[in-house]
């Protein structure tokens, strides 16, 4: 992945036309498979300065793919009048320095942290023990099983790396599912019962959190079915997946 920054200087009389041109150019740009996302920003201190940020799959894909592809002509036709106003146009490679500020809560914090997740999974596995479909899968489970699963989801949702440092990380979780033979009926029951228990213990019910939770549970349980089946994928060393809000942070009202 590479990030292209294009700096423009556009006088105030042409600003509206410039932004309108880029609004039209955004349509073919959004259809280009080499483009990950883009954003046009205007400087607050010096309103005649603009920066266009485009994330490309790679510099080569931008130069050899997009610029020689089917969408470039329509894109360039809209922004061509402003090419002479470009002050800088370069590609940058992201570094390891990245993160989020406190204004953007992690899913882990939004859910209520370790205490809320442990309360949720403790109650859930009490229901599991009484469920005729799921109970056989978890017969003889570790006494701290609920706490371990809570640590896994906590790490997935942006919390401490407890599962990675204490319980084997991704490889450990995948290994626990080998040979379990989880079928579709049990997968669906697991998701439904866990979602009902989230309501029971009072996890946040806002649409954004529950949408991400549903997304993760569908993905995670389908991966569990694959690992537990007769031909599981290789259990490789890999980081614990990290889930986020995507493009929709929680609505604060």
Buried (B, 14 or more C-beta within 10 A) or exposed (E): EBBBEBBBEBEEEBBEEBEEBBEBBBEBBEEBEBBEEBEBEBEEEEEBBBBBBBBBBBBEBBBEBBBEBEBBEBBEEBBEEBEEBBEEEEBEEEEEEEEEEEEEBBBBBBBBBBEBBBBBBBBBBEBBEEBEBBEEBBEEBEEEBBBBBBBBBBBBBBBBEBBBEEBBBBBBBBEBBEEBEBBEEBBEBBBEBBBEBBEEBEBBEEEBBBEBBEEBBEEBBEBBBBBBBEEBEEBEEEEBEEBEBEEEEBEEE
